[in-house]
Amino acid sequence: MKKLLIGGLLAAFFAGKVVYADGLQFSAYLSGAQEVPAVETEGSGRVKVKFDKGLSSLWVNVKVRNLAGNLVGAHFHCGLPGTNGPVAFGLIAPGDLTFDGQRIKGTLDNSDFTGADCTGAVGRPVSNIAALAFAMEEGLIYLNVHTDFLPSGEVRGQLLEDEDEDDEDDD
């Protein structure tokens, strides 16, 4: 009974607050060499992703530098390394996060799903944030940054589990 009361009090305290501490987190280095096919670019970057404990939203921080073109899109795609796949969640176009010239930063939730069918690319649907987290755990998701110079993608990175507790602004 005491545990139930404490649990209820904690739930009431955290109601309406998104808690990212101790949630799943992933990261990737972005490069043209990871594009399929690989592209020559001086561009590079890093992405960090943190899921809330309820797997209903995620916080994303993408830093890019030295892109050859102007950023026109950034997305989470379904696909194994060395393969291309559909866009499951858009950060920018589709997606409404903003790019300040170096960084894309913000929160995605289930409403940001693009409607893509990832089954052919990764063997299962990736139609909500929880499914995205589980697919990332298995190395089935990559981030692709598209520019007007290289519209099919200038830098890309496969998301892998990251236990580093650095703050959200780290490189």
C-alpha positions, 0 to 999 in steps of 0.5 A, a space after each residue: 500500500 505504501 509503495 502504491 501511495 508513493 508511486 501515485 505521489 510521484 506520478 502526480 508530481 511528474 504529470 505533464 513533465 517529460 522526463 528524459 533522465 535514464 531514458 534510452 539514448 542514441 548517437 551517431 557521427 554523420 559523414 558523406 562516407 556513410 551515404 549510399 552511395 558515398 559522397 565526397 563532402 567536407 560536411 560532418 556532424 553528430 546527432 544525439 537522441 534521448 527518449 523519454 521514459 514513457 517512449 512517447 517523445 524524443 529530444 534530438 540535437 543535430 550539429 552539422 558543419 561544413 556542408 557543401 549546400 544549404 540544408 533542405 531536410 533532415 530525417 530519421 530513415 529506416 534502414 541498415 548500414 549500406 542501404 537506403 530506406 523510407 523516412 519514418 520521422 522528419 526533423 525538417 521537411 517534413 518536420 517543424 524543427 528549425 535549423 539555425 545554421 549549425 544545429 537542429 534541436 527539439 522534441 518529436 512525438 508520435 504526431 511527427 510520424 510520416 506514415 511511411 511503411 518501414 516493413 520492407 526496409 527493416 522487417 517491421 513497422 516503425 510507426 510511433 516513437 516506441 517503435 522508433 526506439 526499439 528499431 534504433 536499439 537494433 541498429 535499424 535507423 539512420 539520420 540523413 541530412 539533405 542539402 540543395 547540393 546533394 539532395 539525396 543526402 550529404 551526411 548520414 549516420 547510423 544511430 547506436 546506443 549511447 550511454 554517455 551522460 554528457 549534456 545536450 550541447 556536447 559535440 
